Amino acid sequence: GLHALTDAILGAIGEGDIGEHFPPSDPQWKRAASDRFLIHAVELVAARGGRILNADVTLICERPKIRPHRDAMRQRLADLLDLPLDRVSVKATTTEGMGFTGREEGLLAQAVVLVDTPA
């Protein structure tokens, strides 16, 4: 979810995607903590005089079940984004057993953010 959220923020401010800022071919990013990428994106928004207004993350997977972890995930994202908890959403859905997520071979994450920047 952090990578999807990072990409959503970068896209909202016209800064490309996570791979442009942290190339996977560069060994220094191989095991980097994902929150580092998100913090970078948040800092880029702030450097433009902007602010993130809300964030919505959807995880698509059969397992693990997200509900037991959702509150902690929301709080962590709220902290990283410097947002009130009621401006951050984390939810999950499944593909009803279809595709690679249905076979529990991986998961997908989607994110949407609203960013306010000066005109």
LOROSE-405586 format. One record per residue (C-alpha): x, y, z. Coordinates in steps of 0.02 Angstrom, whole numbers, plus 50000, padded with zeros to 5 digits. Each point is the difference from the previous one (the first is absolute). Layout:
% LOROSE-405586
@east: X, north: Y, up: Z
...
This chain:
% LOROSE-405586
@east: 50000, north: 50000, up: 50000
@east: 50142, north: 50122, up: 50035
@east: 50067, north: 49984, up: 49822
@east: 49828, north: 50028, up: 49925
@east: 49974, north: 50151, up: 50113
@east: 50171, north: 50069, up: 49953
@east: 49958, north: 49980, up: 49815
@east: 49832, north: 50086, up: 50026
@east: 50082, north: 50150, up: 50083
@east: 50138, north: 50012, up: 49870
@east: 49871, north: 49989, up: 49861
@east: 49890, north: 50133, up: 50079
@east: 50143, north: 50126, up: 49992
@east: 50065, north: 49947, up: 49829
@east: 50159, north: 49920, up: 50068
@east: 49991, north: 49835, up: 49908
@east: 50006, north: 49840, up: 50101
@east: 50096, north: 49914, up: 50137
@east: 50118, north: 49916, up: 49876
@east: 50059, north: 50168, up: 49934
@east: 50046, north: 50061, up: 50173
@east: 50065, north: 49835, up: 50066
@east: 50060, north: 49895, up: 49851
@east: 49988, north: 49814, up: 50037
@east: 50165, north: 49978, up: 49907
@east: 50088, north: 50102, up: 50136
@east: 50057, north: 49879, up: 50137
@east: 49978, north: 50129, up: 50139
@east: 49811, north: 49984, up: 49982
@east: 49993, north: 49810, up: 49997
@east: 49950, north: 49978, up: 50183
@east: 49953, north: 50179, up: 50043
@east: 49853, north: 50026, up: 50117
@east: 49844, north: 50048, up: 49903
@east: 49959, north: 50142, up: 50118
@east: 50158, north: 50087, up: 49939
@east: 49922, north: 50012, up: 49826
@east: 49837, north: 50066, up: 50068
@east: 50088, north: 50131, up: 50107
@east: 50094, north: 50058, up: 49845
@east: 49836, north: 50024, up: 49905
@east: 49922, north: 50095, up: 50147
@east: 50154, north: 50113, up: 50006
@east: 49983, north: 50038, up: 49814
@east: 49820, north: 50055, up: 50028
@east: 50054, north: 50112, up: 50144
@east: 50143, north: 50074, up: 49898
@east: 49871, north: 50058, up: 49873
@east: 49899, north: 50083, up: 50138
@east: 49868, north: 49865, up: 49987
@east: 49916, north: 49885, up: 50120
@east: 49920, north: 49830, up: 49995
@east: 49816, north: 50010, up: 50045
@east: 49955, north: 49817, up: 50008
@east: 50059, north: 49826, up: 49953
@east: 49906, north: 49842, up: 49955
@east: 50086, north: 49831, up: 49982
@east: 49918, north: 49841, up: 49938
@east: 50089, north: 49833, up: 50020
@east: 49943, north: 49858, up: 49888
@east: 50041, north: 49830, up: 50074
@east: 49926, north: 49841, up: 50070
@east: 50126, north: 49996, up: 50142
@east: 50056, north: 50068, up: 50116
@east: 49836, north: 50066, up: 50066
@east: 50019, north: 50188, up: 50016
@east: 49863, north: 50039, up: 50126
@east: 50103, north: 49949, up: 50155
@east: 50140, north: 50117, up: 49943
@east: 49899, north: 50140, up: 49922
@east: 49997, north: 50120, up: 50147
@east: 50188, north: 49989, up: 50025
@east: 50028, north: 50022, up: 49814
@east: 49889, north: 50154, up: 49994
@east: 50089, north: 50075, up: 50149
@east: 50172, north: 49970, up: 49925
@east: 49948, north: 50080, up: 49836
@east: 49921, north: 50147, up: 50091
@east: 50163, north: 50026, up: 50093
@east: 50107, north: 49989, up: 49843
@east: 49884, north: 50117, up: 49904
@east: 49973, north: 50118, up: 50147
@east: 49812, north: 49981, up: 49980
@east: 49858, north: 49978, up: 50123
@east: 49945, north: 49819, up: 50009
@east: 49830, north: 50041, up: 49924
@east: 50088, north: 50052, up: 49839
@east: 50082, north: 49830, up: 49974
@east: 49913, north: 49843, up: 49940
@east: 50067, north: 49823, up: 49984
@east: 49885, north: 49866, up: 49934
@east: 50012, north: 49830, up: 49920
@east: 49909, north: 49897, up: 49873
@east: 50027, north: 49834, up: 49914
@east: 49987, north: 49936, up: 49823
@east: 49888, north: 49857, up: 50058
@east: 50134, north: 49871, up: 49965
@east: 50041, north: 50061, up: 49825
@east: 50173, north: 50042, up: 49933
@east: 50165, north: 50002, up: 50091
@east: 49927, north: 50089, up: 50151
@east: 49862, north: 49870, up: 50009
@east: 50131, north: 49862, up: 49997
@east: 50088, north: 50093, up: 50142
@east: 50157, north: 50026, up: 49895
@east: 50009, north: 50185, up: 50042
@east: 49899, north: 50155, up: 50031
@east: 49958, north: 50163, up: 49913
@east: 49989, north: 50173, up: 50073
@east: 49913, north: 50154, up: 49931
@east: 50006, north: 50174, up: 50073
@east: 49917, north: 50167, up: 49971
@east: 50053, north: 50165, up: 50079
@east: 49934, north: 50176, up: 49993
@east: 50139, north: 50128, up: 49995
@east: 49977, north: 50188, up: 50012
@east: 50138, north: 50103, up: 49922
@east: 50013, north: 50188, up: 49970
@east: 49943, north: 50060, up: 49829
